[in-house]
């Protein structure tokens, strides 16, 4: 049996859910999204994702078609009806389907936005065996647009980056601009040197990860030193540890960058510890 998904106010079997071919998400990538993790049937960092969603919409002059409370209710209902224990909820909001193709934005009074949500079940997600061994990354040039702080559905280049990594026998790619790492294809990037956690500072060059915010908060609470600044691939290869964070990967050690082992080439102590703290605290705060 397929999933029950949410489309514009209706809960439907996934094969009955439809969006117009004129939808601007489809024709223009004119849409934003969020991915909220689910652990033990509860939502992780829901408020953070809802706040970032509102900001993404506002930065693109899109209205917010669903209230915070309704959004939470839809997330919870989808988790409930689909019996999701571990996994995530994907949400996408586009500028709607004006009935033809046009570069000019449609009048929001005449064209309602499209709201789609669906669940992804990933049993045992938090106990991923990958977290024990870490992942390998390659570096590629960051040729994405300049507003990476907005979580748009323009994911072709990140998707190509993952394919380049796969072809190279690796798991993911780190994006490099003007000699410094911006972030991973779908995650934020970090290194650890002499006990200090280094990650790129927030501006429009990177997505302001919800997991990043939580992990840095927990790190500071645990008296770990954090420095927010750009770093190079060479610096990362010479670091003691490297890792990534995202809603779906939590904290994941990176053990190899462009064929060079990071530290001993196995997960160190900081990333696994942060993963443990993040999962424990997130589970406690889940709603
Ligand atoms: N990706 N940077 C990029 C480019 C991302 O796409 C993501 C999230 C992150 C991490 O953000 P957060 O911690 O809020 O998940 C950073 C999601 C998970 C995705 O596209 O599936």
py3Dmol code that shows the C-alpha trace and the ligand (Angstrom):
import py3Dmol

protein = """\
ATOM      1  CA  UNK A   1       0.000   0.000   0.000  1.00  0.00           C
ATOM      2  CA  UNK A   2       1.321   3.422  -0.929  1.00  0.00           C
ATOM      3  CA  UNK A   3       1.652   6.446   1.286  1.00  0.00           C
ATOM      4  CA  UNK A   4      -0.951   9.007   2.161  1.00  0.00           C
ATOM      5  CA  UNK A   5       0.334  12.400   1.062  1.00  0.00           C
ATOM      6  CA  UNK A   6      -0.905  15.965   1.465  1.00  0.00           C
ATOM      7  CA  UNK A   7      -1.701  18.224  -1.494  1.00  0.00           C
ATOM      8  CA  UNK A   8      -3.368  21.619  -1.095  1.00  0.00           C
ATOM      9  CA  UNK A   9      -5.524  20.786   1.901  1.00  0.00           C
ATOM     10  CA  UNK A  10      -6.272  17.156   1.018  1.00  0.00           C
ATOM     11  CA  UNK A  11      -4.895  13.875   2.304  1.00  0.00           C
ATOM     12  CA  UNK A  12      -4.721  11.450  -0.631  1.00  0.00           C
ATOM     13  CA  UNK A  13      -3.194   8.119  -1.625  1.00  0.00           C
ATOM     14  CA  UNK A  14       0.109   8.980  -3.330  1.00  0.00           C
ATOM     15  CA  UNK A  15      -1.002   7.725  -6.745  1.00  0.00           C
ATOM     16  CA  UNK A  16      -4.058  10.002  -6.679  1.00  0.00           C
ATOM     17  CA  UNK A  17      -2.172  13.165  -5.723  1.00  0.00           C
ATOM     18  CA  UNK A  18      -1.772  15.528  -8.680  1.00  0.00           C
ATOM     19  CA  UNK A  19      -0.043  18.857  -9.410  1.00  0.00           C
ATOM     20  CA  UNK A  20      -0.570  20.832 -12.632  1.00  0.00           C
ATOM     21  CA  UNK A  21       2.001  20.668 -15.463  1.00  0.00           C
ATOM     22  CA  UNK A  22       1.916  24.494 -15.282  1.00  0.00           C
ATOM     23  CA  UNK A  23       3.086  24.513 -11.684  1.00  0.00           C
ATOM     24  CA  UNK A  24       5.961  26.985 -11.344  1.00  0.00           C
ATOM     25  CA  UNK A  25       7.848  24.517  -9.176  1.00  0.00           C
ATOM     26  CA  UNK A  26       7.933  22.174 -12.178  1.00  0.00           C
ATOM     27  CA  UNK A  27       8.551  24.795 -14.901  1.00  0.00           C
ATOM     28  CA  UNK A  28      10.780  27.325 -13.091  1.00  0.00           C
ATOM     29  CA  UNK A  29      12.026  25.660  -9.877  1.00  0.00           C
ATOM     30  CA  UNK A  30      10.005  28.477  -8.287  1.00  0.00           C
ATOM     31  CA  UNK A  31       9.506  26.822  -4.944  1.00  0.00           C
ATOM     32  CA  UNK A  32      11.004  26.200  -1.545  1.00  0.00           C
ATOM     33  CA  UNK A  33      11.230  23.107   0.620  1.00  0.00           C
ATOM     34  CA  UNK A  34      12.049  21.728   4.042  1.00  0.00           C
ATOM     35  CA  UNK A  35      12.933  18.284   5.328  1.00  0.00           C
ATOM     36  CA  UNK A  36      12.070  17.606   8.966  1.00  0.00           C
ATOM     37  CA  UNK A  37      13.339  14.423  10.568  1.00  0.00           C
ATOM     38  CA  UNK A  38      11.176  12.035  12.520  1.00  0.00           C
ATOM     39  CA  UNK A  39      12.564   9.903  15.343  1.00  0.00           C
ATOM     40  CA  UNK A  40      10.338   7.630  17.446  1.00  0.00           C
ATOM     41  CA  UNK A  41       7.332   9.093  15.599  1.00  0.00           C
ATOM     42  CA  UNK A  42       8.170  12.648  16.705  1.00  0.00           C
ATOM     43  CA  UNK A  43       9.349  15.704  14.789  1.00  0.00           C
ATOM     44  CA  UNK A  44      12.913  16.944  15.283  1.00  0.00           C
ATOM     45  CA  UNK A  45      13.501  20.724  15.275  1.00  0.00           C
ATOM     46  CA  UNK A  46      10.066  21.442  13.758  1.00  0.00           C
ATOM     47  CA  UNK A  47      10.060  25.081  14.862  1.00  0.00           C
ATOM     48  CA  UNK A  48      13.447  25.761  13.284  1.00  0.00           C
ATOM     49  CA  UNK A  49      12.298  24.340   9.950  1.00  0.00           C
ATOM     50  CA  UNK A  50       9.028  26.306  10.067  1.00  0.00           C
ATOM     51  CA  UNK A  51      10.890  29.550  10.787  1.00  0.00           C
ATOM     52  CA  UNK A  52      13.375  28.958   7.949  1.00  0.00           C
ATOM     53  CA  UNK A  53      10.485  28.095   5.612  1.00  0.00           C
ATOM     54  CA  UNK A  54       8.795  31.411   6.417  1.00  0.00           C
ATOM     55  CA  UNK A  55      12.060  33.224   5.707  1.00  0.00           C
ATOM     56  CA  UNK A  56      12.628  31.403   2.380  1.00  0.00           C
ATOM     57  CA  UNK A  57       9.094  32.317   1.272  1.00  0.00           C
ATOM     58  CA  UNK A  58       9.481  35.926   2.303  1.00  0.00           C
ATOM     59  CA  UNK A  59      12.885  36.307   0.559  1.00  0.00           C
ATOM     60  CA  UNK A  60      11.206  35.186  -2.679  1.00  0.00           C
ATOM     61  CA  UNK A  61       8.163  37.459  -2.241  1.00  0.00           C
ATOM     62  CA  UNK A  62       5.902  34.465  -1.786  1.00  0.00           C
ATOM     63  CA  UNK A  63       3.083  34.421   0.698  1.00  0.00           C
ATOM     64  CA  UNK A  64       2.973  31.893   3.491  1.00  0.00           C
ATOM     65  CA  UNK A  65      -0.142  29.860   2.706  1.00  0.00           C
ATOM     66  CA  UNK A  66      -0.195  27.794   5.887  1.00  0.00           C
ATOM     67  CA  UNK A  67      -0.044  28.798   9.535  1.00  0.00           C
ATOM     68  CA  UNK A  68       2.559  27.394  11.916  1.00  0.00           C
ATOM     69  CA  UNK A  69      -0.141  25.439  13.792  1.00  0.00           C
ATOM     70  CA  UNK A  70      -1.678  23.989  10.622  1.00  0.00           C
ATOM     71  CA  UNK A  71       1.738  23.055   9.295  1.00  0.00           C
ATOM     72  CA  UNK A  72       2.512  21.208  12.516  1.00  0.00           C
ATOM     73  CA  UNK A  73      -0.875  19.485  12.388  1.00  0.00           C
ATOM     74  CA  UNK A  74      -0.280  18.295   8.797  1.00  0.00           C
ATOM     75  CA  UNK A  75       3.201  17.012   9.667  1.00  0.00           C
ATOM     76  CA  UNK A  76       1.818  15.111  12.646  1.00  0.00           C
ATOM     77  CA  UNK A  77      -1.133  13.692  10.749  1.00  0.00           C
ATOM     78  CA  UNK A  78       1.096  12.410   7.935  1.00  0.00           C
ATOM     79  CA  UNK A  79       3.463  10.796  10.439  1.00  0.00           C
ATOM     80  CA  UNK A  80       0.452   9.201  12.152  1.00  0.00           C
ATOM     81  CA  UNK A  81      -1.426   7.883   9.100  1.00  0.00           C
ATOM     82  CA  UNK A  82       1.759   6.561   7.508  1.00  0.00           C
ATOM     83  CA  UNK A  83       3.017   4.958  10.742  1.00  0.00           C
ATOM     84  CA  UNK A  84       6.401   6.654  10.428  1.00  0.00           C
ATOM     85  CA  UNK A  85       8.676   5.721  13.319  1.00  0.00           C
ATOM     86  CA  UNK A  86      11.983   6.990  11.890  1.00  0.00           C
ATOM     87  CA  UNK A  87      12.337   9.003   8.704  1.00  0.00           C
ATOM     88  CA  UNK A  88      11.274  12.440   7.614  1.00  0.00           C
ATOM     89  CA  UNK A  89       8.608  14.738   6.277  1.00  0.00           C
ATOM     90  CA  UNK A  90       9.287  16.526   2.982  1.00  0.00           C
ATOM     91  CA  UNK A  91       7.442  19.802   2.426  1.00  0.00           C
ATOM     92  CA  UNK A  92       7.376  21.873  -0.738  1.00  0.00           C
ATOM     93  CA  UNK A  93       5.623  25.159  -1.420  1.00  0.00           C
ATOM     94  CA  UNK A  94       5.628  26.691  -4.901  1.00  0.00           C
ATOM     95  CA  UNK A  95       4.256  29.862  -6.425  1.00  0.00           C
ATOM     96  CA  UNK A  96       1.411  27.786  -7.832  1.00  0.00           C
ATOM     97  CA  UNK A  97       0.085  26.945 -11.279  1.00  0.00           C
ATOM     98  CA  UNK A  98      -1.026  30.013 -13.268  1.00  0.00           C
ATOM     99  CA  UNK A  99      -2.322  27.934 -16.196  1.00  0.00           C
ATOM    100  CA  UNK A 100       0.459  28.832 -18.639  1.00  0.00           C
ATOM    101  CA  UNK A 101       4.218  29.363 -18.772  1.00  0.00           C
ATOM    102  CA  UNK A 102       5.385  32.892 -18.061  1.00  0.00           C
ATOM    103  CA  UNK A 103       8.568  34.298 -16.482  1.00  0.00           C
ATOM    104  CA  UNK A 104       6.518  36.986 -14.758  1.00  0.00           C
ATOM    105  CA  UNK A 105       5.189  35.974 -11.335  1.00  0.00           C
ATOM    106  CA  UNK A 106       1.447  35.303 -11.335  1.00  0.00           C
ATOM    107  CA  UNK A 107      -0.888  37.523  -9.328  1.00  0.00           C
ATOM    108  CA  UNK A 108      -1.063  35.808  -5.916  1.00  0.00           C
ATOM    109  CA  UNK A 109      -4.739  36.811  -5.675  1.00  0.00           C
ATOM    110  CA  UNK A 110      -5.501  34.661  -8.718  1.00  0.00           C
ATOM    111  CA  UNK A 111      -2.982  31.853  -8.359  1.00  0.00           C
ATOM    112  CA  UNK A 112      -2.996  29.920  -5.087  1.00  0.00           C
ATOM    113  CA  UNK A 113       0.329  28.453  -4.032  1.00  0.00           C
ATOM    114  CA  UNK A 114       0.907  24.720  -4.201  1.00  0.00           C
ATOM    115  CA  UNK A 115       1.559  22.959  -0.894  1.00  0.00           C
ATOM    116  CA  UNK A 116       2.777  19.361  -0.957  1.00  0.00           C
ATOM    117  CA  UNK A 117       3.962  17.168   1.907  1.00  0.00           C
ATOM    118  CA  UNK A 118       4.922  13.518   2.024  1.00  0.00           C
ATOM    119  CA  UNK A 119       6.706  11.214   4.440  1.00  0.00           C
ATOM    120  CA  UNK A 120       9.787   9.066   3.942  1.00  0.00           C
ATOM    121  CA  UNK A 121      10.161   6.094   6.237  1.00  0.00           C
ATOM    122  CA  UNK A 122      13.733   5.118   7.171  1.00  0.00           C
ATOM    123  CA  UNK A 123      13.604   2.578   9.992  1.00  0.00           C
ATOM    124  CA  UNK A 124      16.632   2.716  12.295  1.00  0.00           C
ATOM    125  CA  UNK A 125      17.863   5.932  10.650  1.00  0.00           C
ATOM    126  CA  UNK A 126      19.663   7.136  13.773  1.00  0.00           C
ATOM    127  CA  UNK A 127      21.613   3.869  14.057  1.00  0.00           C
ATOM    128  CA  UNK A 128      23.044   4.171  10.538  1.00  0.00           C
ATOM    129  CA  UNK A 129      26.087   1.853  10.177  1.00  0.00           C
ATOM    130  CA  UNK A 130      27.641   4.568   7.991  1.00  0.00           C
ATOM    131  CA  UNK A 131      28.055   6.781  11.057  1.00  0.00           C
ATOM    132  CA  UNK A 132      30.457   4.173  12.520  1.00  0.00           C
ATOM    133  CA  UNK A 133      32.802   4.265   9.516  1.00  0.00           C
ATOM    134  CA  UNK A 134      32.227   7.759   8.142  1.00  0.00           C
ATOM    135  CA  UNK A 135      31.853   8.949   4.561  1.00  0.00           C
ATOM    136  CA  UNK A 136      34.255   9.912   1.771  1.00  0.00           C
ATOM    137  CA  UNK A 137      33.884  13.167  -0.119  1.00  0.00           C
ATOM    138  CA  UNK A 138      35.324  14.759  -3.232  1.00  0.00           C
ATOM    139  CA  UNK A 139      35.574  18.502  -3.806  1.00  0.00           C
ATOM    140  CA  UNK A 140      33.921  20.223  -6.759  1.00  0.00           C
ATOM    141  CA  UNK A 141      33.495  23.823  -7.798  1.00  0.00           C
ATOM    142  CA  UNK A 142      30.491  25.588  -6.281  1.00  0.00           C
ATOM    143  CA  UNK A 143      28.638  26.955  -9.303  1.00  0.00           C
ATOM    144  CA  UNK A 144      25.235  27.357  -7.630  1.00  0.00           C
ATOM    145  CA  UNK A 145      23.402  30.685  -7.585  1.00  0.00           C
ATOM    146  CA  UNK A 146      24.270  33.268  -4.924  1.00  0.00           C
ATOM    147  CA  UNK A 147      21.264  32.895  -2.616  1.00  0.00           C
ATOM    148  CA  UNK A 148      22.022  29.555  -1.025  1.00  0.00           C
ATOM    149  CA  UNK A 149      20.503  30.806   2.217  1.00  0.00           C
ATOM    150  CA  UNK A 150      17.082  30.331   0.582  1.00  0.00           C
ATOM    151  CA  UNK A 151      16.062  26.672   0.522  1.00  0.00           C
ATOM    152  CA  UNK A 152      14.828  26.509  -3.078  1.00  0.00           C
ATOM    153  CA  UNK A 153      14.071  23.375  -5.068  1.00  0.00           C
ATOM    154  CA  UNK A 154      16.845  24.213  -7.594  1.00  0.00           C
ATOM    155  CA  UNK A 155      18.725  21.034  -6.789  1.00  0.00           C
ATOM    156  CA  UNK A 156      20.156  20.037 -10.165  1.00  0.00           C
ATOM    157  CA  UNK A 157      23.765  20.947  -9.368  1.00  0.00           C
ATOM    158  CA  UNK A 158      23.744  19.353  -5.892  1.00  0.00           C
ATOM    159  CA  UNK A 159      22.267  16.283  -7.552  1.00  0.00           C
ATOM    160  CA  UNK A 160      25.034  16.309 -10.213  1.00  0.00           C
ATOM    161  CA  UNK A 161      27.580  16.715  -7.400  1.00  0.00           C
ATOM    162  CA  UNK A 162      26.311  13.548  -5.714  1.00  0.00           C
ATOM    163  CA  UNK A 163      26.607  11.715  -9.041  1.00  0.00           C
ATOM    164  CA  UNK A 164      30.196  12.965  -9.517  1.00  0.00           C
ATOM    165  CA  UNK A 165      30.990  11.698  -6.013  1.00  0.00           C
ATOM    166  CA  UNK A 166      29.383   8.359  -6.751  1.00  0.00           C
ATOM    167  CA  UNK A 167      31.356   8.005  -9.970  1.00  0.00           C
ATOM    168  CA  UNK A 168      34.545   8.664  -7.984  1.00  0.00           C
ATOM    169  CA  UNK A 169      33.615   5.893  -5.522  1.00  0.00           C
ATOM    170  CA  UNK A 170      32.702   8.435  -2.824  1.00  0.00           C
ATOM    171  CA  UNK A 171      29.569   9.377  -0.912  1.00  0.00           C
ATOM    172  CA  UNK A 172      29.231  13.121  -1.356  1.00  0.00           C
ATOM    173  CA  UNK A 173      30.842  16.299  -2.631  1.00  0.00           C
ATOM    174  CA  UNK A 174      32.029  19.425  -0.824  1.00  0.00           C
ATOM    175  CA  UNK A 175      31.535  22.607  -2.798  1.00  0.00           C
ATOM    176  CA  UNK A 176      34.443  25.031  -3.139  1.00  0.00           C
ATOM    177  CA  UNK A 177      34.206  28.705  -4.052  1.00  0.00           C
ATOM    178  CA  UNK A 178      37.182  31.108  -4.241  1.00  0.00           C
ATOM    179  CA  UNK A 179      39.369  28.438  -2.685  1.00  0.00           C
ATOM    180  CA  UNK A 180      37.176  27.817   0.380  1.00  0.00           C
ATOM    181  CA  UNK A 181      34.575  25.174   1.195  1.00  0.00           C
ATOM    182  CA  UNK A 182      31.033  26.521   1.269  1.00  0.00           C
ATOM    183  CA  UNK A 183      29.098  23.373   2.285  1.00  0.00           C
ATOM    184  CA  UNK A 184      28.240  19.847   1.166  1.00  0.00           C
ATOM    185  CA  UNK A 185      25.711  19.187  -1.624  1.00  0.00           C
ATOM    186  CA  UNK A 186      22.942  18.799   0.966  1.00  0.00           C
ATOM    187  CA  UNK A 187      24.635  19.420   4.306  1.00  0.00           C
ATOM    188  CA  UNK A 188      26.887  21.804   6.215  1.00  0.00           C
ATOM    189  CA  UNK A 189      30.629  21.056   6.423  1.00  0.00           C
ATOM    190  CA  UNK A 190      32.981  21.158   9.437  1.00  0.00           C
ATOM    191  CA  UNK A 191      36.553  20.377  10.423  1.00  0.00           C
ATOM    192  CA  UNK A 192      38.094  19.857  13.842  1.00  0.00           C
ATOM    193  CA  UNK A 193      41.669  20.982  14.599  1.00  0.00           C
ATOM    194  CA  UNK A 194      43.252  20.903  18.034  1.00  0.00           C
ATOM    195  CA  UNK A 195      39.811  20.370  19.593  1.00  0.00           C
ATOM    196  CA  UNK A 196      38.337  23.424  17.857  1.00  0.00           C
ATOM    197  CA  UNK A 197      35.293  23.030  15.587  1.00  0.00           C
ATOM    198  CA  UNK A 198      35.574  25.140  12.439  1.00  0.00           C
ATOM    199  CA  UNK A 199      32.643  25.741  10.084  1.00  0.00           C
ATOM    200  CA  UNK A 200      31.801  28.396   7.547  1.00  0.00           C
ATOM    201  CA  UNK A 201      30.158  31.564   8.876  1.00  0.00           C
ATOM    202  CA  UNK A 202      26.548  32.297   7.967  1.00  0.00           C
ATOM    203  CA  UNK A 203      25.703  34.528   5.024  1.00  0.00           C
ATOM    204  CA  UNK A 204      24.075  33.985   1.627  1.00  0.00           C
ATOM    205  CA  UNK A 205      26.888  31.570   0.572  1.00  0.00           C
ATOM    206  CA  UNK A 206      25.393  28.654   2.488  1.00  0.00           C
ATOM    207  CA  UNK A 207      22.137  27.288   3.804  1.00  0.00           C
ATOM    208  CA  UNK A 208      21.662  28.134   7.463  1.00  0.00           C
ATOM    209  CA  UNK A 209      21.299  24.559   8.611  1.00  0.00           C
ATOM    210  CA  UNK A 210      18.848  23.859  11.396  1.00  0.00           C
ATOM    211  CA  UNK A 211      21.030  20.934  12.475  1.00  0.00           C
ATOM    212  CA  UNK A 212      24.083  23.245  12.308  1.00  0.00           C
ATOM    213  CA  UNK A 213      22.458  25.677  14.748  1.00  0.00           C
ATOM    214  CA  UNK A 214      21.600  22.888  17.188  1.00  0.00           C
ATOM    215  CA  UNK A 215      24.974  21.148  16.952  1.00  0.00           C
ATOM    216  CA  UNK A 216      26.946  24.380  17.483  1.00  0.00           C
ATOM    217  CA  UNK A 217      24.759  25.204  20.471  1.00  0.00           C
ATOM    218  CA  UNK A 218      25.362  21.754  22.008  1.00  0.00           C
ATOM    219  CA  UNK A 219      29.098  22.017  21.242  1.00  0.00           C
ATOM    220  CA  UNK A 220      29.347  25.378  23.033  1.00  0.00           C
ATOM    221  CA  UNK A 221      27.299  24.063  25.957  1.00  0.00           C
ATOM    222  CA  UNK A 222      29.785  21.180  26.202  1.00  0.00           C
ATOM    223  CA  UNK A 223      32.613  23.796  26.416  1.00  0.00           C
ATOM    224  CA  UNK A 224      33.933  22.945  22.953  1.00  0.00           C
ATOM    225  CA  UNK A 225      35.491  25.829  21.066  1.00  0.00           C
ATOM    226  CA  UNK A 226      33.739  26.865  17.831  1.00  0.00           C
ATOM    227  CA  UNK A 227      35.118  29.121  15.104  1.00  0.00           C
ATOM    228  CA  UNK A 228      32.837  30.233  12.269  1.00  0.00           C
ATOM    229  CA  UNK A 229      34.987  31.001   9.228  1.00  0.00           C
ATOM    230  CA  UNK A 230      35.794  29.632   5.764  1.00  0.00           C
ATOM    231  CA  UNK A 231      38.398  26.850   5.439  1.00  0.00           C
ATOM    232  CA  UNK A 232      40.164  25.272   2.466  1.00  0.00           C
ATOM    233  CA  UNK A 233      40.227  21.671   1.257  1.00  0.00           C
ATOM    234  CA  UNK A 234      43.925  21.495   2.179  1.00  0.00           C
ATOM    235  CA  UNK A 235      43.161  22.647   5.705  1.00  0.00           C
ATOM    236  CA  UNK A 236      40.412  20.032   5.912  1.00  0.00           C
ATOM    237  CA  UNK A 237      42.740  17.275   4.683  1.00  0.00           C
ATOM    238  CA  UNK A 238      45.197  18.249   7.421  1.00  0.00           C
ATOM    239  CA  UNK A 239      42.544  18.525  10.121  1.00  0.00           C
ATOM    240  CA  UNK A 240      42.121  16.005  12.944  1.00  0.00           C
ATOM    241  CA  UNK A 241      38.507  15.315  11.969  1.00  0.00           C
ATOM    242  CA  UNK A 242      35.843  16.405   9.527  1.00  0.00           C
ATOM    243  CA  UNK A 243      32.086  15.956   9.524  1.00  0.00           C
ATOM    244  CA  UNK A 244      28.806  17.106   8.033  1.00  0.00           C
ATOM    245  CA  UNK A 245      25.398  17.874   9.501  1.00  0.00           C
ATOM    246  CA  UNK A 246      21.878  17.820   8.062  1.00  0.00           C
ATOM    247  CA  UNK A 247      18.370  16.881   9.096  1.00  0.00           C
ATOM    248  CA  UNK A 248      18.680  13.491   7.415  1.00  0.00           C
ATOM    249  CA  UNK A 249      22.319  12.649   8.296  1.00  0.00           C
ATOM    250  CA  UNK A 250      22.403  14.289  11.774  1.00  0.00           C
ATOM    251  CA  UNK A 251      26.178  14.404  12.444  1.00  0.00           C
ATOM    252  CA  UNK A 252      28.177  12.243  10.038  1.00  0.00           C
ATOM    253  CA  UNK A 253      31.985  11.847  10.180  1.00  0.00           C
ATOM    254  CA  UNK A 254      33.967  12.499   6.971  1.00  0.00           C
ATOM    255  CA  UNK A 255      37.081  10.299   6.820  1.00  0.00           C
ATOM    256  CA  UNK A 256      38.463  11.053   3.366  1.00  0.00           C
ATOM    257  CA  UNK A 257      38.604  14.189   1.186  1.00  0.00           C
ATOM    258  CA  UNK A 258      39.773  13.946  -2.445  1.00  0.00           C
ATOM    259  CA  UNK A 259      41.503  10.639  -1.694  1.00  0.00           C
ATOM    260  CA  UNK A 260      43.377  11.962   1.378  1.00  0.00           C
ATOM    261  CA  UNK A 261      42.589  10.442   4.764  1.00  0.00           C
ATOM    262  CA  UNK A 262      41.439  12.913   7.404  1.00  0.00           C
ATOM    263  CA  UNK A 263      43.265  12.198  10.674  1.00  0.00           C
ATOM    264  CA  UNK A 264      43.584   8.428  10.988  1.00  0.00           C
ATOM    265  CA  UNK A 265      41.045   7.857   8.207  1.00  0.00           C
ATOM    266  CA  UNK A 266      38.452   6.710  10.736  1.00  0.00           C
ATOM    267  CA  UNK A 267      35.924   8.722  12.781  1.00  0.00           C
ATOM    268  CA  UNK A 268      37.632  10.635  15.596  1.00  0.00           C
ATOM    269  CA  UNK A 269      36.147  11.503  18.978  1.00  0.00           C
ATOM    270  CA  UNK A 270      34.458  14.879  18.391  1.00  0.00           C
ATOM    271  CA  UNK A 271      32.015  14.019  15.579  1.00  0.00           C
ATOM    272  CA  UNK A 272      30.695  10.799  17.182  1.00  0.00           C
ATOM    273  CA  UNK A 273      30.321  12.631  20.519  1.00  0.00           C
ATOM    274  CA  UNK A 274      28.389  15.472  18.853  1.00  0.00           C
ATOM    275  CA  UNK A 275      26.208  12.952  17.059  1.00  0.00           C
ATOM    276  CA  UNK A 276      25.409  11.277  20.366  1.00  0.00           C
ATOM    277  CA  UNK A 277      24.581  14.586  22.084  1.00  0.00           C
ATOM    278  CA  UNK A 278      22.546  15.818  19.091  1.00  0.00           C
ATOM    279  CA  UNK A 279      20.448  12.633  18.926  1.00  0.00           C
ATOM    280  CA  UNK A 280      19.909  12.519  22.674  1.00  0.00           C
ATOM    281  CA  UNK A 281      18.926  16.188  23.003  1.00  0.00           C
ATOM    282  CA  UNK A 282      16.820  16.166  19.819  1.00  0.00           C
ATOM    283  CA  UNK A 283      14.885  13.119  20.954  1.00  0.00           C
ATOM    284  CA  UNK A 284      14.170  14.854  24.265  1.00  0.00           C
ATOM    285  CA  UNK A 285      12.953  18.024  22.546  1.00  0.00           C
ATOM    286  CA  UNK A 286      11.029  16.240  19.733  1.00  0.00           C
ATOM    287  CA  UNK A 287       7.325  17.054  19.399  1.00  0.00           C
TER     288      UNK A 287
END
"""
ligand_1 = """\
21
LIG
N 19.381 19.374 2.967
N 23.140 22.794 3.116
C 22.395 22.387 2.075
C 22.768 22.822 0.711
C 21.265 21.564 2.304
O 20.504 21.178 1.267
C 20.957 21.152 3.618
C 19.749 20.301 3.933
C 21.794 21.579 4.672
C 21.535 21.213 6.105
O 20.384 21.868 6.615
P 19.504 21.215 7.771
O 20.429 20.923 8.886
O 18.537 22.256 8.089
O 18.900 19.947 7.209
C 22.859 22.410 4.382
C 18.203 18.560 3.143
C 18.295 17.618 4.277
C 17.850 17.898 1.831
O 17.984 18.560 0.824
O 17.420 16.743 1.821
"""
view = py3Dmol.view(width=600, height=400)
view.addModel(protein, "pdb")
view.setStyle({"model": 0}, {"cartoon": {"style": "trace"}})
view.addModel(ligand_1, "xyz")
view.setStyle({"model": 1}, {"stick": {}})
view.zoomTo()
view.show()
